[in-house]
Amino acid sequence: MLTKPAYVPVMSGDLMTAEDLFRSSFPDKRVELVRGELIVREPPGYRHGAVTAQLTTALMNHVVPRDLGQVVAGDVGFTLARGPDTVRGPDVAFVRRGRVPRPLPSAFAELAPDLAVEILSPSDRSGETLAKVADWLNAGTRLVWVIDPSRRQARVYRQDGTLATVEAAGTLDGEDVLPGFSCPLEAVL
């Protein structure tokens, strides 16, 4: 059964902080914090994991040999706003070399990645996904890919407000965020 994300109040109207979220435990759940409100979701499923792994591998194969920065995967938390706090976790993200925090934080990074990738699950709702895209772009993410395995396409959102659709036969392009990166969408679906 597909379930809608649950919005869980912390305590009678209190807003949760990024630090509260980091200290909390939600076994077998995916969580994000949006303007102080906790969002809890079920795990996304096998297909989602397979697409995430394929895309992460393609990005790593491009980024690591060129020492371009860091690729992270698995809903790594990024604190995008404070007061109230917003912590989003993309399925895959890239942070260019000069922006990678040193030392690496054990908690959430206090920055927006240069590239954020959201891979849709059957339970994802379009309005919620667009809200995530807006949070990424408003926080400074330069490129957001929303990959829809069911429709076999990706939507590319850019910092300048432009949007493109890539069909399965097309190619994901790193543009100026990941120069030289290109990957046939079909290869990750």
N, C-alpha and C positions, 0 to 999 in steps of 0.2 A: 504494500500500500504506500502510495506517495503521500508525504506529509508536507505541510506548509511550514516554513521556519517559525519557530516559537520565539516570541519576544518575552523575555523573563525579567521582571523588575528585580532590582537588587534588594531593596527594602523600602516598602511604602513610598515610592517616588524618589528615593535617593538615586543619584546617577553613579554609575560605576566608572572607575578610572582605568587607564591602561595598566597601572600597577596592580589594581584589584584583579583585573582579568589575568594578568601574568601569574598571580599567586593562586588562582582558582583552578579547580580540576573538573573537567567534563569528559569522563571516559567515553570513548567511542563516539564522540560528537565533534562537529566542526563549529567553532564559535568565532564571532567577530563582535566588535563594539562599535556602534554607530551613534554618535552624539550622546554617549553615556548609557545607551540602552544595549543590553546584551541580546545578540541574535544567536540562536542555537539551531543547528541543522544536522540532519542525519548524514552519515558517510555517503559519498557520491556514487559509489558503485564501481564495478570492475572496468567497464569501458572507459570511464573517466580516467581511471588510474593508468590504463594502457596509453591513452592519448597524452596524458601528462608525461609519462616516461619517454615516449617517442620524441615529443617536442623538447623536453629537457635535454635529452641526448643530442639532438641536432644543435641546440644552442650551445651546449658545452663543447661540442666538437668544433664550433666556430670560435667561441670566446677564449677557451683555455690556451690553445697554441699561439694566439695573437696577444695574450695577456691584456684583454680588453676590459676586464672587470670581473664581476662575480655573478653567477647564475644561482638562484635558490629556488627550491620547489617544495611543495607540501604545505601550503597555507602558512608560510612564514609571515609573522605579523609585522606590519609597518604602522607606526603611530603617525597618522596623517594630520591630526588636529588635536588641540588641547582646549579644555574649558568650554564645553564638554568634550571628552576625548573620543576620538574615532581611531580604531585599530582595524585595518583590513588585512586579509590574508589572501593574496592571489595564488592561483595554482602554480604558476611559474613567474619568476621576475628576474630582471637583469638590472644591475647597478654598475655603471661604468667605473673604471679603475680609480679615478680621482675622487670619487664620491663614496667609495666603500669605507664604512666606519672602521677606524683602527683605535684600539683593539676591537675585534668583532663583539658586539653586544650579546650578552647571554639572554637578555630580554628582547623586547621589540626594538627594531631600528627606528630612530627618530628622523625619518626621511621618506620621501616617495621614491620608488624605483624609477629608473628611466623607461623601462618596459614592464608592463603588468599584463599577464595573460590570465584570462578567465575561461575555463573550459566548462561549458554548460552541462548540467546534469538534468535528468528528466524532471526533477522537482523544482528547478530554477524557474522563476517568474520573470518575464521581460521587464517589468517595472523595477524590480529589485536589482536586476542586472544593470539597467541603465543608471540607477542610483549609484551602484558601485563604480561604473565608468566615470560618472560625474565626480565622485569623491577622488578617484585617481587623478583625473585631469586637473581638478581644482587644487590639488595638493602639489602639482608640479610634474606628474608623470607625463612624459612626452609622447608615448605611444602605448595604446591599449589594444590588444587582440582579444576578441571574444570568439571563441571557437565553438561551433555548434556541430557536434558529431552526428546528431540525428538528421540535420538538414544538409550535412556535408558541405559546410561553408564557414567562413570566418568574416567578422566585421572588424574593420580597422578604424580606430578612433585616434585622431591626432590632436595635439595640444592646440593647433591653430583652428580647431573646430571642424575640420574636414573629416569626411567619412568615406570609406570604400568597402565594397563587398568582394571577397575572394571566394570563388567557387572551388570545388574539389580539384578541378583540372588546373587551377591557378597556383600562384606561388605567394607564400608569406615573404615579405621583404623587410629587412631590418632598417631600411631607409637611412637617415642620418643618425639614428640612435645606435644601430649596429651595422656600420658600413660593411658591405660585402656579404652580409648574411642573406641567403635566400633558401627557401625550403619548399618543395612542392607540398601543398596542403594534403594531397592524397597520401603522402608518405607518413603523416602523423595520424591520419584518421584510421 
